[in-house]
Amino acid sequence: MQIYVNNRLAALKQGTSFEYVSENRMFSGSDGYTLTITFPLKDCPENLAIFGHINRADVAAQKVIFDCEIRDRGFYKFGSITITEISEAEVKTQFLEGRSEQNFDKTFDKVYINELDLGAPPITSTSQITPSNAWHPASNSDRCVALPWVNDYSGNIQNLAEYVVDDAAQGRGHFEWNSEKTTGLSWQPYLLHITRKICEAVGYTPDFSKWEEHEEYKYLLICNALPHAWYMPGFANALPHWTVEEYFEKLELFLGGEFDFDHRGKHITFAFTHEVLADKPTVCIADVVEEHSTEVKVEEEDCDYSEAKNLVYKDCDHEMWKYYSCDWFIEGWQNRVVRYKTMSELLAANRGYRTWRGQRGRNAQIDKLLYAEDCDAYFLIRTVSRERKIDFSPGLIRIYYLYTCRLQPVNLFGGRIVNPEEDADSEEIEFVPAWIDDTEEKYGRVLFLSFSGYDEDTDTTSEDDSDHPFLKTISDSTLAAGEKEKKSEYYDRIYVGWYDGANHFVGNHLPYPNVEDIAIADDWSNFAYVHFSLRINNRLTRRSKVFHTVEPKMKTTFKFLANTIPDVRSLFLIRGKRYICEKITATFTENGMSQLLKGIFYPVKD
């Protein structure tokens, strides 16, 4: 075995041995690493040339890192070696590779995405672009769009345009900016564009070809925006106060993918996890040593396998969230569900409730929870507006309200629940579905936004003037936010939707980003599936499926013989049963790797 440090062959201590651990990143978020490797310094000129001039204060601060290669028969790893302890006689080190090396790196620890230069839209004046072009991604090189949105605090619609009829008989018309209410434009950037800009801002080259291959992911839109009147057009201003590292960690969870950083080459690559795993062949372990143990865990910690944890969107406080995520409601109303085989059947049976006079019958569906099996979705009938009506008949005047109703999907963004126990571990996605809601009848549904960083107790702006607040410089607002307890941000999460320039059943209403994967016509006459789904609880889609369901309370340790360390991310076949591997440990001496390996596995549920 040979170890090269900074391209120099290091001398190994006589009788040295160390353990190399290959971990499955779906358990710990790490890849490969060693336990302590000790190199002699005293009377060893080879190692003194490598390690002899190290500042001990830098060792304590974990600043001493070298490139390192470990070479053996059938084994090669390249990564970093970090100094953990040093004396005149010897130096103790730890080797890190892949995600383990990436986790140790501190490059982006203090770099915040909302403080980077991520560019700005090329146009903010309404005189320079028409609504149809501002609303179409291709007109802006798939970088951003200026969709209408409601400032929840003021109630004003930003980027507002009015529909102008050109030919009523032909049903043709176009949109023009509302010159009184839209004095300038605020834009929403595409997620792919912003992620590229973050890479560019920190000096890294991205390879997102795997992302771009999937059109449904290409048109994911960051809905965060600030009013044009605030004169803060830079895209970064509307992002949360996350470090670059936090951004990519949270984005991995949302996309179901993996960003790998090459800090030497300043390069970032992306791949979808399901595609990575699909390409890995099953590993058959034949030479199993008889000594192995199975633990049935009762009081111990839960399994760290990410697929054994519940996956949920982070709770939001906007008006639609009670409809978006309500597992408790679905569970509690199972005895009041009316089930249909298809969405078409559900629509046909309930179309009469498009308008409602407020009357309830014993067997009426108006108060039921409706379910369509072919799209695995629940719905309720939601009243959105009403009109006062007067009936005149001989000797009688009757006044009533006629309600307009929407067939509202519910719990589309409930969690991917693999463990229903109350104390089950969950991972929270902080890229959350945007708030889409009804406005005036002539405008239809639009995007709503509420600023999490807006402090009503300290702001002196009146409600009527909330689109034109008393502005502060960025330096002043950053200082006012404080160092620890407050953050200088307008949003504490990223609101997302899907928008490729087209909407189903919008007609002459304003466009909006899709969050629900089922679009229903206003008159309930038809429906369509949107090209992309933000759902994580749809049992029919790949995005909601668990790769392999394991027995999380059964941990099995196998010792086996092998000439190389198998890929820990593969599916393993051992004695006729399938297993997911958490980690494999190999022992190295100066003579190389021992053939006796130890692995920790969890059985896959049949």
Secondary structure by P-SEA (a helix, b strand, c coil): cbbbcccbbbbbccbbbbbbbbbccccccccccccbbbbbccccaaaaaccccccaaaaaaccbbbbbbbbcccbbbbbbbbbccccccccccccccaaaaaaaccccccccccccccccccccccccccccccccccccccccccccccccccccccbbbbbbbcccccccccccccccccccccccccaaaaaaaaaaaacccccaaaaaaccccccccccccccccccccccccccccccaaaaaaaaaaaacbbbbbcccccbbbbbbaaaaaaacccccccccccbbbbbbccccccccccccbbbbccccccccccccccaaaaaaacccbbbbccaaaaaaaccccccccccccccccccbbbbbccccbbbbbbbcbbbbbbbbcccbbbbbbbbbbbbcccccccccccccccccbbbbbcccccbbbbccccccbbbbbbbccccccccccccccccccccccaaaaaaaacccccccccccbbbbbbbccccccccccbbbbbcccccccccccccccccccccccccccccccccccccccbbbbbbbbbccccccccbbbcccbbbbbcbbbbbbcccccccbbbbbbbbbcc
